[in-house]
Amino acid sequence: MPLTKHTVYPGRGLGMWAFWLHRLTGLAIAVYLLMHILVISTVVGGAGNFNEAMKFLKAPIFILLEMGLLAIILIHGFNGARIVLFDLGYGVKKQKPIFIALMALAIIPFVIAFAVALPHIFV
């Protein structure tokens, strides 16, 4: 069996990047969910506390962080759809081009959302 780049350096291909991206974005979404629950729980302290939290979260830095969250969700979702396709037996031999195409496709909603959010960042 001839040695190839992947036999000499296993785990350094695009497939490994897709694997780790999926796991890390899933972890980031879980951490965000916990923070989201903490923020929403400020309503327990009354409407005043919740309104103050919402004013604080309208700062431009949080809008940028929300854009990061959107990127993470898009990466995780589109990569998850790719994995489901493979589990169903579709495109298994074309994993790299499918990954690249889906990540390129994910850029479209991100750019649209960023264009909508941009005026709110530079207020």
Secondary structure, DSSP 8 states (H G I E B T S, - for coil): ----HHHHSTT-SHHHHHHHHHHHHHHHHHHHHHHHHHHHGGGGG-HHHHHHHHHHTTSHHHHHHHHHHHHHHHHHHHHHHHHHHHHTTSSGGGHHHHHHHHHHHHHHHHHHHHHHHHHHH--
